[in-house]
Structures are given as structure tokens and as C-alpha cells.
């Protein structure tokens, strides 16, 4: 896989370089509530600018339906990117139209442009190979080289991630490399020797600063903590991880489908009724720990009526919105013995103060682990920052939720395959 270093060695002065970034930041209206993903790509952009490249940045934001939608405009991101870079960022109000063409044509060496949300064009996420290829061809016309630094999107077979990479000389950006190195170390720490795939084996080397823990640290016990809301998304991950983990701690919205599968009432909590049989099957492993107490409320609001109840006695009409203090303490006990930890998904609706204690408690327990700890997932990383936790206390905070989970699941990631080809 060629890297940004290779591209810089080849020389970028005056060349138009397309950078696929993951600038999919959380927004409150047009206010960016967490700019972690913008900051993460800054080193790559700075190196290209210093090299004198004309830099064209592309990203998606949210899930617009293949047409312009002001709610998902990247305009606020362009402004923030400019502030962080300390240089004006030219913003194109479309993806491959007149605005994009004139913006790219007007770029001088060392300047940066951002195209509007790629998902405003149906070709970006189309299921049709020809439609994606057509959009990629139009994007490719803007550049002479392609750098993928969008780790959060490498698991998507989308035009800007897969087809575009194959149309231009392609290079992995620093962020993608670092993510692969760290997750590769996690995968190799957790898997029997010899189980690594080609994607992993190139990535499984110790990586200095990225993995400050001593490489002689024992990798086990390996504990995975899963939360968040997308139960069906994560069941496949649980299935794939169970043979390699020593314990899997489940909180967040997904725990209620498991509790229901054990025969308990879950009130009005999140439930995916069609997954009950799957959950029952997974519980048979004996490795899954579920909450023993739950913070319930009459509604999802700061001023809701809130109580803590046993996980086996959630009252009808109430919603489970966080794990309770006894669960935090039990999960912390398990984590205190761990030597490798992967955490994805908040333990509760951490965005609201009454339901943030579970996520905070588990996150704090992870910061105390004497071993290698990885936080994967946009929301989990945002939770770490929003709760004011010390980011440097974690071994690595990944910018990609779905991507890091699919990597650990052992799936081939289309964006990485394209870079390797
Ligand atoms: P991503 O996949 O985007 O990187 P993630 O994997 O870190 O993110 P998600 O699965 O998207 O996490 O879930 C995060 C959301 O889950 C948060 O917005 C949080 O409010 C919500 N959540 C957590 N616990 C509950 C619960 N008990 N009920 C409802 N929602 C919950």
C-alpha cells in the first residue's frame, strides 16, 4: 500500500491532490458539537499544503438521500476547517458541478478547497456499479492523485472510497495508517497466532507513540465493552468477537434486547424484537455480562422523572436510558483485571446529564486499565470528549465506529482493498 510519505517523496508541488476525509461531525443545527474528526485529518492536510499541493478535500456528512439538503451542508465544516488550518478554505457548493469546477480551477499551490457533501449526489452511495463509477470519474477529473484519510468510511463501497481510488494513483493518509496499525495490534493481541489476514499482518507491527503500552504487556484478559443504540448492526460483531474475547460487557440501548431474551420485561426501552432468538443464542456463550440495574425514566429529557431499578424489574411504561451504579461497579471490576480493552458505544443516553453516569463510570474504569485500550466509534469518542475525560488516558481513540468494528470482525474493508490494489 502506498502512503502519503511516498506521495510527498514523489513530489506534490502544484499538483492537484484529492483527499477523501471523514468530516462527518455531530451538528446541532449548524453548530459543530465535536470537531474531533476535523482535527484528526489536519496533519495530512498540513503536510500536503507544505508540499505545495492544490488540495481538494471531499467528505460525506450524515445520511442525505442523494440530493442537496441544507441540513447536511458541509459549509460549517469548511469554516471550522479554515479556523483550525489557519488558512481560508474555498468551499464549493456542489460536488461535481460548476461551483466545484471553478473552485478547483481557482486553487493555488498550498491552498485547500472543500467540496459539498458527497452524498448530495446519488452516485456516491448508489448500489449500481455504473452509477458509482460515473460519479467517481467526474470526481477524478479534479485531481492527479488520491489520498484516503477517511478511516470512518473505509468499510463503505462508495464512489469516493472505492471506485475513485482505482482511477487515480492512490495513497493511504496518516490517519488511515495509524488506525490500521492500532486496530491491527488489537486484532493480533486478541487472535491466536497465525489467524491474521493479509490486511492485518501488514498492520500488526508495534507503532511507537500510537501504542505507548509496553509490548510485553499480557494481552489477556481481553474485554470488549459494547453499547450504543444499533443492536442489529452489532450482533454480527458480537458473534465474530465472542470466540476471541474473555468477557463482553453489554450496556446502552442494545442491552434491552438481551434482557428481554432472558425473559425480563423492558418497559418502553429500545427493543429489536426480531433479534431475540439471536440474542438467546449469543447468551449461551456464557461470556456476555448484562447490567444488573438500570436507570429508567418516564421520557428522554433532562427534567424527566428518573429512578434506578433492578434490570429484572423495569416497570411498564418506563424507558431504560443508562446502566445503574451497581452495573458500573461490576463492569469496573471486570475491567480492572483486563489487559486489552475495546470499547464501542455509550452505556446510556450520555448526551443528557441524568443518563451520563454509566458512560462516564465505564470510561473512567477503562482509563485505569493497565494495558492496551481502544475506543472505537464516533459517538463513544464524542462521549469521551463531551464528558471532559482525558483523551490521552486511552491507548487509542478511533475515528471510525462501523469501520473499526468491521475490521475487528475480520471483514475485508473496500477502501483498504482499493488502496492495496
Ligand atoms: P458510530 O457507529 O456512529 O461511530 P457508536 O457506535 O459509538 O457510533 P451508536 O451505536 O451510534 O454508537 O449509538 C450511540 C447512541 O446510542 C447515542 O446517541 C446514545 O444516546 C444512544 N443510546 C445509548 N444508550 C441508549 C439507551 N438506553 N436508549 C436509547 N439510546 C441510547
Boltz pocket constraint, residues with backbone or C-beta under 6 A from the ligand:
constraints:
  - pocket:
      binder: B
      contacts: [[A, 227], [A, 228], [A, 229], [A, 230], [A, 251], [A, 252], [A, 253], [A, 254], [A, 270], [A, 320], [A, 321], [A, 322], [A, 344], [A, 345], [A, 346], [A, 347], [A, 348], [A, 349], [A, 350], [A, 351], [A, 376], [A, 377], [A, 378], [A, 379], [A, 380], [A, 381], [A, 399], [A, 400], [A, 401], [A, 402]]
      max_distance: 6.0
